[in-house]
Amino acid sequence: MSVEFGGIVVLRLVVGGYRVQEVRHRDGTIAFTIVGPDGRVHPEAERFLARYAGAGTDRTYAFLLVDHLRWLECEGLVLGSVSFRDLQRYMGAVGAKVPMPLGSPWRVGKRPYGNSALSSAAACLKGFYLSLTDAGVNTGLRDRLDVQRLPSQRDRDRALLGHLTTVLPGNPLAPAPMRRRHPKMLPDGARALMVESAASARDRMVIDWLADGGLRIGELCGLHLVDLHLREGAACAQCRSPHLHVCHRPGLPNGARAKRKHPWSVQDGVLVGGLIRRVSPAMVHSYFAYITGEYPRGAAHGVLLVQQHGPGAGLPWTPEGVRGMIARTGERAGLGRIKPHAFRHSFATAVLDASGGNLVVTREAGGWASTATVDAVYAHADVHDPVFDRALRTVWGE
């Protein structure tokens, strides 16, 4: 449901009680705010979220914050009386381990937050309540929230000189750091089985592009035809080999969002900038099979992936639609439920192995912002590696 007033289109995303509203401005920019049961904008939430408008964090913080406001409503608390213990109770209610009674059941039927979501929720709560203390509301919380900590080894790794000595901001609500689990990758031979089970050239192209490009689902669904430079020596002169440009475009009709925001522009009809990713011959082949056989003529939106059936035929394909297709294709192939991000995990691991463990090469191939993420998630010793096996057998006296 959408409402337009004053040149702004407001989309209602969550119904009942406090809810998040997406605000689309005429210039294409998008903002997020929270409104109450009476339809009025929540002033404290609006002031806090306005700090992150356009940064990509405002949407995440809006949904985390609306969950907290609903909890306050359920507990009968008001912002001016929330204590630090109440914030700890809330963190426990959404999944953190806290040694205290949590009160009434909350979020019945919903899964608890994972460690990453808990960290984001803690950052959101700290920022929100510190913004309240700046406005003179519940000032007693500042001493409990505005704490400092000594730098960790990860902070030192990020420092250029490696000997960071100053204290850093801390968050007493944040969960303890947890080593990331090994990523869930595709089963052996999954790609070939899924391509064989795919129902259309479009679906086969999606499988090839996820497997060989390591694209995030939001990046893939946000691609436009103008982003694709699939011939040698493209006019953009930014990469000699076939490649594509991942561009962040706010307000796409299918809701797709590229995670990283690299500047881009169109110069003399040629797109330059964005995040450049190489394209394999298999990706080029499946693209031409799709574009010449199934892509609708006269599609004015210019988005690469389109719906093929139902009332939305010809419109940009949504990330949810791609996830559903991947799941159904995996089931038909006898692989169980497959998620698109498993392709990215498999891609990163394959590049890391092929490059001899080169974190920089893997970072550039997959479009990560830092080698620290690649190192934490993918740089694990392969238990079947000959060097690994030989080292263990030496220790065992074999």
Wavefront OBJ file of the C-alpha trace (Angstrom):
o trace
v 0.000 0.000 0.000
v 1.351 3.452 -0.874
v 0.319 7.016 -0.110
v 1.564 10.150 -1.891
v 1.662 13.597 -0.371
v 3.924 16.616 -0.800
v 5.878 14.997 -3.616
v 6.799 11.992 -1.477
v 5.608 8.418 -1.944
v 5.353 6.494 1.329
v 5.155 2.689 1.187
v 3.771 0.849 4.184
v 6.009 -2.149 4.871
v 4.743 -3.470 8.212
v 1.147 -3.414 9.357
v -0.082 -3.159 12.971
v 1.326 -1.174 15.944
v 4.610 0.514 15.203
v 5.652 -0.012 11.618
v 8.428 0.916 9.212
v 7.645 3.141 6.264
v 9.800 3.540 3.183
v 9.811 7.093 1.864
v 10.615 7.522 -1.835
v 11.454 11.071 -2.829
v 10.967 12.498 -6.291
v 14.726 12.614 -6.870
v 14.931 8.837 -6.432
v 16.435 8.840 -2.957
v 14.934 6.547 -0.329
v 14.616 7.076 3.420
v 13.089 4.997 6.197
v 11.114 6.113 9.196
v 8.850 4.643 11.890
v 5.235 5.589 12.529
v 3.025 4.730 15.479
v -0.445 3.183 15.645
v -1.959 6.647 15.103
v -0.090 7.080 11.805
v 2.220 9.782 13.123
v 5.978 9.689 12.641
v 7.855 8.646 15.772
v 9.928 11.827 16.379
v 12.823 10.247 18.307
v 13.193 7.411 15.793
v 12.994 9.863 12.882
v 15.754 12.027 14.369
v 17.984 8.995 14.886
v 17.378 7.374 11.474
v 17.934 10.669 9.659
v 21.616 10.397 10.578
v 21.953 7.310 8.401
v 19.785 8.351 5.448
v 21.380 7.217 2.209
v 24.132 5.293 3.993
v 22.502 1.894 3.553
v 22.254 1.365 7.319
v 18.979 3.223 7.821
v 16.834 0.342 6.532
v 18.483 -2.220 8.820
v 18.324 0.093 11.822
v 14.674 0.952 11.103
v 13.586 -2.699 11.298
v 15.737 -3.383 14.357
v 14.420 -0.279 16.094
v 10.751 -0.946 15.314
v 11.138 -4.358 16.950
v 12.487 -2.681 20.086
v 9.683 -0.112 20.151
v 7.122 -2.916 19.958
v 8.850 -4.612 22.894
v 8.653 -1.379 24.908
v 4.951 -1.194 24.110
v 4.483 -4.819 25.196
v 6.371 -4.202 28.447
v 4.552 -0.942 29.204
v 7.784 1.090 29.158
v 8.370 4.619 27.884
v 11.639 5.957 26.514
v 12.236 8.244 29.467
v 12.136 5.404 31.991
v 14.100 2.669 30.200
v 16.983 1.421 32.318
v 20.195 -0.291 31.292
v 18.833 -3.507 32.778
v 15.771 -3.164 30.526
v 18.065 -2.944 27.499
v 19.886 -6.078 28.664
v 16.534 -7.840 29.073
v 15.565 -6.863 25.542
v 18.822 -8.199 24.134
v 18.119 -11.449 25.950
v 14.590 -11.515 24.573
v 15.874 -11.437 20.991
v 18.579 -14.037 21.451
v 21.524 -12.793 23.539
v 22.743 -14.783 26.533
v 22.041 -12.694 29.635
v 21.895 -14.030 33.232
v 18.515 -12.595 34.235
v 14.785 -13.250 33.864
v 13.527 -11.893 30.554
v 9.910 -11.189 31.456
v 6.968 -11.962 29.185
v 7.519 -14.135 26.071
v 8.497 -12.028 23.111
v 8.589 -12.644 19.368
v 6.689 -15.905 19.767
v 7.187 -18.118 16.713
v 10.182 -16.115 15.424
v 13.752 -17.306 15.403
v 16.205 -15.520 17.741
v 18.775 -13.187 16.226
v 22.110 -14.632 15.207
v 25.386 -13.182 16.465
v 25.687 -10.727 13.561
v 22.111 -9.452 13.991
v 22.653 -9.135 17.752
v 25.730 -6.984 17.123
v 23.716 -4.763 14.760
v 20.871 -4.516 17.281
v 23.319 -3.535 20.033
v 24.820 -0.813 17.824
v 21.344 0.436 16.918
v 20.178 0.578 20.544
v 23.310 2.314 21.747
v 23.091 4.941 19.016
v 19.363 5.461 19.540
v 19.558 5.949 23.304
v 22.646 8.156 23.076
v 20.703 10.335 20.626
v 17.948 10.532 23.252
v 20.415 11.654 25.926
v 21.676 14.351 23.547
v 18.080 15.637 23.444
v 17.860 15.603 27.248
v 15.799 12.380 27.508
v 16.856 9.643 29.935
v 20.287 11.193 30.458
v 21.171 8.616 33.120
v 21.818 6.025 30.408
v 24.786 7.891 28.945
v 27.247 6.759 31.613
v 26.246 3.117 31.088
v 26.334 3.217 27.281
v 29.129 5.668 26.439
v 31.978 3.408 27.537
v 35.448 2.800 26.147
v 37.562 -0.289 25.632
v 41.118 -1.193 24.808
v 41.857 -2.096 21.180
v 41.577 -5.754 20.244
v 43.904 -7.715 17.973
v 41.437 -7.184 15.122
v 41.658 -3.416 15.691
v 45.448 -3.649 15.517
v 45.241 -5.684 12.323
v 43.177 -2.939 10.772
v 45.594 -0.203 11.883
v 48.224 0.763 9.336
v 51.088 0.684 11.826
v 49.862 -2.306 13.806
v 50.383 -0.725 17.238
v 47.100 1.037 18.003
v 47.314 2.325 21.602
v 44.352 4.648 22.061
v 41.103 3.550 23.673
v 38.093 2.899 21.416
v 34.324 3.225 21.839
v 32.762 0.151 23.404
v 29.239 -1.225 23.526
v 28.158 -2.972 26.741
v 25.096 -4.407 24.946
v 27.098 -6.153 22.216
v 27.393 -9.951 22.360
v 30.741 -11.612 22.859
v 32.643 -12.048 19.569
v 32.162 -15.464 18.046
v 34.352 -17.149 15.488
v 32.420 -17.533 12.276
v 31.407 -21.016 11.270
v 32.565 -22.632 8.078
v 30.330 -21.400 5.250
v 27.748 -23.741 3.812
v 28.795 -24.463 0.236
v 27.163 -26.277 -2.658
v 27.186 -30.084 -2.763
v 29.654 -31.625 -5.211
v 28.357 -31.471 -8.780
v 25.431 -29.260 -7.778
v 25.909 -26.728 -10.552
v 25.694 -29.264 -13.401
v 22.681 -30.962 -11.838
v 20.864 -27.645 -11.348
v 21.599 -26.443 -14.889
v 20.160 -29.703 -16.185
v 17.049 -29.273 -14.005
v 16.531 -25.585 -14.814
v 13.220 -24.752 -16.489
v 14.386 -21.935 -18.796
v 17.402 -20.224 -20.335
v 16.949 -17.423 -17.808
v 17.210 -19.868 -14.910
v 20.288 -21.515 -16.431
v 21.870 -18.085 -16.814
v 21.180 -17.255 -13.155
v 22.876 -20.490 -12.041
v 25.917 -19.817 -14.256
v 26.225 -16.212 -13.082
v 25.923 -17.107 -9.410
v 28.476 -19.915 -9.796
v 31.107 -18.148 -11.938
v 30.527 -14.561 -10.839
v 30.126 -15.002 -7.100
v 27.443 -12.314 -7.227
v 25.243 -11.457 -4.304
v 21.551 -11.888 -5.034
v 20.909 -8.131 -4.741
v 23.732 -7.408 -7.182
v 22.444 -9.897 -9.729
v 18.825 -8.704 -9.610
v 19.949 -5.074 -9.831
v 21.956 -5.508 -13.043
v 20.862 -3.505 -16.086
v 21.763 -4.287 -19.691
v 23.909 -1.142 -19.800
v 26.042 -2.573 -16.970
v 27.213 -5.506 -19.091
v 30.414 -5.179 -21.131
v 30.721 -8.727 -22.394
v 33.236 -8.264 -25.204
v 37.002 -7.803 -25.178
v 38.195 -4.195 -25.061
v 34.934 -2.585 -23.911
v 34.466 1.139 -24.500
v 34.650 1.937 -20.783
v 38.414 1.128 -20.945
v 38.352 -0.017 -17.316
v 38.890 -3.733 -17.934
v 40.198 -5.421 -21.077
v 38.347 -8.705 -20.484
v 34.560 -9.207 -20.554
v 33.149 -7.790 -17.352
v 30.166 -6.170 -15.687
v 29.675 -3.121 -13.493
v 27.749 -3.536 -10.235
v 26.018 -0.200 -9.612
v 24.058 0.875 -6.570
v 20.689 2.189 -7.755
v 18.219 3.268 -5.044
v 14.526 2.613 -5.543
v 14.574 -0.184 -8.118
v 11.045 -1.532 -8.735
v 12.060 -5.080 -7.751
v 13.602 -3.966 -4.461
v 17.123 -5.144 -5.389
v 19.994 -3.340 -3.691
v 23.729 -3.625 -4.325
v 25.538 -3.791 -0.991
v 28.446 -1.511 -1.842
v 28.085 2.028 -3.195
v 30.796 2.761 -5.728
v 30.309 5.960 -7.770
v 29.246 5.425 -11.368
v 28.012 7.451 -14.325
v 27.112 7.165 -18.003
v 29.511 9.026 -20.287
v 28.710 9.264 -24.005
v 26.307 6.365 -23.636
v 28.879 4.131 -21.890
v 28.627 3.201 -18.216
v 31.800 3.716 -16.191
v 32.535 3.169 -12.517
v 30.728 0.932 -10.082
v 32.239 -2.333 -8.871
v 33.870 -4.180 -11.787
v 33.551 -7.975 -11.837
v 35.018 -10.331 -14.448
v 32.720 -12.515 -16.557
v 33.454 -16.106 -17.625
v 32.843 -17.578 -21.117
v 30.044 -19.725 -19.656
v 28.369 -16.578 -18.319
v 28.584 -14.913 -21.738
v 27.184 -18.014 -23.490
v 24.196 -18.358 -21.145
v 23.544 -14.608 -21.389
v 23.203 -14.690 -25.174
v 20.995 -17.795 -24.974
v 18.659 -15.921 -22.624
v 18.740 -12.520 -24.297
v 18.099 -13.868 -27.811
v 15.478 -16.432 -26.858
v 13.513 -15.170 -23.880
v 14.175 -11.512 -23.061
v 11.046 -9.456 -23.866
v 11.365 -6.950 -26.665
v 10.660 -3.354 -25.804
v 11.307 -3.724 -22.052
v 11.688 -0.068 -21.079
v 13.109 -0.728 -17.604
v 16.388 -2.164 -18.925
v 16.779 -4.614 -16.020
v 18.525 -7.857 -16.968
v 16.351 -10.401 -15.148
v 12.607 -10.321 -15.809
v 9.600 -12.338 -14.704
v 8.351 -14.753 -17.332
v 4.930 -15.816 -16.088
v 1.862 -14.476 -14.328
v 0.510 -10.927 -14.128
v 4.026 -9.543 -13.610
v 5.466 -11.053 -16.805
v 8.035 -8.695 -18.306
v 8.643 -6.808 -15.061
v 11.985 -6.892 -13.194
v 12.478 -10.157 -11.294
v 12.663 -9.805 -7.518
v 15.352 -11.330 -5.280
v 12.607 -13.365 -3.583
v 11.648 -14.819 -6.969
v 15.247 -15.837 -7.680
v 15.568 -17.457 -4.250
v 12.398 -19.430 -4.884
v 13.637 -20.580 -8.303
v 16.975 -21.737 -6.842
v 15.177 -23.645 -4.084
v 12.792 -25.363 -6.513
v 15.581 -26.238 -8.943
v 17.651 -27.703 -6.127
v 14.720 -29.858 -5.044
v 14.167 -31.111 -8.616
v 17.862 -31.953 -8.876
v 17.675 -34.024 -5.701
v 19.955 -31.674 -3.772
v 17.484 -30.442 -1.187
v 16.943 -26.748 -0.532
v 19.735 -24.638 -2.017
v 20.262 -20.967 -1.158
v 21.828 -18.500 -3.632
v 24.546 -17.442 -1.194
v 25.939 -21.003 -1.224
v 27.160 -20.243 -4.763
v 29.109 -17.254 -3.431
v 30.676 -19.352 -0.679
v 31.737 -22.008 -3.180
v 33.066 -19.360 -5.580
v 35.186 -17.693 -2.889
v 36.613 -20.969 -1.670
v 37.488 -22.046 -5.224
v 39.239 -18.733 -5.985
v 41.137 -18.885 -2.695
v 42.342 -22.432 -3.439
v 43.260 -21.626 -7.055
v 45.215 -18.499 -6.050
v 47.258 -20.320 -3.434
v 45.489 -18.601 -0.547
v 45.888 -15.059 -1.921
v 43.419 -12.959 0.087
v 43.739 -9.872 -2.132
v 42.910 -11.816 -5.310
v 39.905 -13.428 -3.610
v 38.731 -10.073 -2.239
v 38.825 -8.469 -5.688
v 37.183 -11.454 -7.400
v 34.249 -11.484 -5.001
v 33.923 -7.755 -4.375
v 34.546 -7.777 -0.627
v 35.520 -4.536 1.073
v 38.277 -6.106 3.168
v 40.554 -9.127 3.159
v 39.655 -9.556 6.854
v 36.248 -10.944 5.848
v 37.814 -13.360 3.374
v 40.350 -14.471 5.972
v 37.747 -14.977 8.719
v 35.205 -16.850 6.619
v 37.124 -18.732 3.936
v 40.806 -18.978 4.833
v 40.608 -22.286 6.668
v 43.008 -25.164 6.203
v 41.642 -27.859 3.913
v 41.659 -31.135 5.854
v 42.188 -32.995 2.567
v 45.092 -30.814 1.428
v 48.287 -32.877 0.896
v 50.370 -30.438 2.991
v 47.844 -30.604 5.823
v 47.728 -34.391 5.633
v 51.525 -34.715 5.519
v 51.963 -32.443 8.556
v 49.553 -34.499 10.644
v 51.156 -37.787 9.633
v 54.570 -36.406 10.605
v 53.229 -35.511 14.047
v 51.661 -38.956 14.343
v 54.970 -40.609 13.521
v 53.792 -42.065 10.219
l 1 2 3 4 5 6 7 8 9 10 11 12 13 14 15 16 17 18 19 20 21 22 23 24 25 26 27 28 29 30 31 32 33 34 35 36 37 38 39 40 41 42 43 44 45 46 47 48 49 50 51 52 53 54 55 56 57 58 59 60 61 62 63 64 65 66 67 68 69 70 71 72 73 74 75 76 77 78 79 80 81 82 83 84 85 86 87 88 89 90 91 92 93 94 95 96 97 98 99 100 101 102 103 104 105 106 107 108 109 110 111 112 113 114 115 116 117 118 119 120 121 122 123 124 125 126 127 128 129 130 131 132 133 134 135 136 137 138 139 140 141 142 143 144 145 146 147 148 149 150 151 152 153 154 155 156 157 158 159 160 161 162 163 164 165 166 167 168 169 170 171 172 173 174 175 176 177 178 179 180 181 182 183 184 185 186 187 188 189 190 191 192 193 194 195 196 197 198 199 200 201 202 203 204 205 206 207 208 209 210 211 212 213 214 215 216 217 218 219 220 221 222 223 224 225 226 227 228 229 230 231 232 233 234 235 236 237 238 239 240 241 242 243 244 245 246 247 248 249 250 251 252 253 254 255 256 257 258 259 260 261 262 263 264 265 266 267 268 269 270 271 272 273 274 275 276 277 278 279 280 281 282 283 284 285 286 287 288 289 290 291 292 293 294 295 296 297 298 299 300 301 302 303 304 305 306 307 308 309 310 311 312 313 314 315 316 317 318 319 320 321 322 323 324 325 326 327 328 329 330 331 332 333 334 335 336 337 338 339 340 341 342 343 344 345 346 347 348 349 350 351 352 353 354 355 356 357 358 359 360 361 362 363 364 365 366 367 368 369 370 371 372 373 374 375 376 377 378 379 380 381 382 383 384 385 386 387 388 389 390 391 392 393 394 395 396 397 398
